[in-house]
Amino acid sequence: MALTTNQLYVLKLLDLAGKIDGKTKFQKMMFLAETEEKAITTYNFEKYHYGPFSFDLSDDLDALSKTNFIQ
């Protein structure tokens, strides 16, 4: 599987942060990385039940999990 630039950024953020408990927390971390640290990704966040949420990021997390890049 060839990884996208966004997926590589996800892996880098996970490498820097270590273990993250839950997808919701990771969604918030990625949102902050984009807004506060000016991370260059193409994730579009919208207001959702528990804060900022990107459906594309959710899809990437699922894909990385299915290919055993993350648990």
C-alpha positions as CSV (number, residue, x, y, z in Angstrom):
1,M,0.0,0.0,0.0
2,A,1.4,3.4,-1.0
3,L,0.8,5.9,1.8
4,T,-0.6,9.4,1.1
5,T,1.1,12.6,2.4
6,N,-1.7,12.9,4.9
7,Q,-1.3,9.3,6.2
8,L,2.5,9.9,6.5
9,Y,1.7,13.0,8.6
10,V,-0.6,10.9,10.8
11,L,2.2,8.4,11.4
12,K,4.6,11.2,12.2
13,L,2.2,12.8,14.7
14,L,1.6,9.4,16.4
15,D,5.4,8.8,16.5
16,L,5.9,12.2,18.3
17,A,3.0,11.8,20.6
18,G,3.3,8.2,21.5
19,K,0.2,6.2,22.5
20,I,-3.0,8.1,22.1
21,D,-6.2,6.7,23.7
22,G,-9.1,7.1,21.3
23,K,-9.9,8.4,17.9
24,T,-11.6,11.5,19.3
25,K,-8.5,12.6,21.1
26,F,-6.5,12.1,17.9
27,Q,-9.0,14.1,15.9
28,K,-8.6,17.0,18.3
29,M,-4.8,16.7,18.2
30,M,-4.7,16.8,14.4
31,F,-7.1,19.7,14.3
32,L,-4.8,21.6,16.7
33,A,-1.7,20.6,14.6
34,E,-3.4,22.2,11.6
35,T,-4.7,25.3,13.2
36,E,-2.0,26.1,15.8
37,E,1.1,24.6,14.3
38,K,0.1,25.1,10.6
39,A,0.5,21.5,9.7
40,I,0.1,21.0,6.0
41,T,-2.6,18.4,5.4
42,T,-5.8,18.4,3.4
43,Y,-8.1,17.3,6.1
44,N,-11.3,19.3,6.3
45,F,-12.7,19.6,9.9
46,E,-16.2,20.4,10.8
47,K,-18.2,20.9,14.0
48,Y,-19.4,17.5,15.2
49,H,-20.7,15.8,18.4
50,Y,-17.5,16.0,20.4
51,G,-15.6,18.8,18.7
52,P,-13.8,19.1,15.4
53,F,-14.1,16.1,13.2
54,S,-12.7,15.1,9.8
55,F,-14.3,12.2,7.9
56,D,-11.2,11.9,5.7
57,L,-9.0,11.6,8.8
58,S,-11.3,8.9,10.1
59,D,-11.0,7.0,6.8
60,D,-7.2,7.3,6.9
61,L,-7.1,6.0,10.5
62,D,-9.3,3.1,9.5
63,A,-7.1,2.3,6.5
64,L,-3.9,2.5,8.6
65,S,-5.4,0.2,11.2
66,K,-6.5,-2.4,8.6
67,T,-3.0,-2.5,7.1
68,N,-1.4,-2.8,10.6
69,F,0.4,0.5,10.5
70,I,-1.4,1.4,13.7
71,Q,-3.4,-0.3,16.4
